[in-house]
Amino acid sequence: MKALIAALLLVSGSAMAQTSQVNQSRPDDFYVDFISWCEENNVMGYDNNNQVYVRANCSTQGQTCYQAVTHRHARTIYTATCVNK
């Protein structure tokens, strides 16, 4: 009976070690998305051709560019908008 328990512990211990090695060898799945961002009090973004353009000039509206960062699961999302001073 003692030999059976020892064998079960040995097998379960090696299975746990293999599982932790698999989890440690996975590559990091981390993504950063820039939906829009602030640059010189302008809200910047990409158009359909992946060209950077000014979405909004906050200065002409008497506002300030505000950039927010959101973390969701393995993703970081940057967004910007004009806000009142």
Secondary structure, DSSP 8 states (H G I E B T S, - for coil): -HHHHHHHHHHHHHHHHHHHHHHHHS----EEEES-EEETTEEEEE-TTS-EEEEEETGGGTEEEEEEEEEETTEEEEEEEEEE-
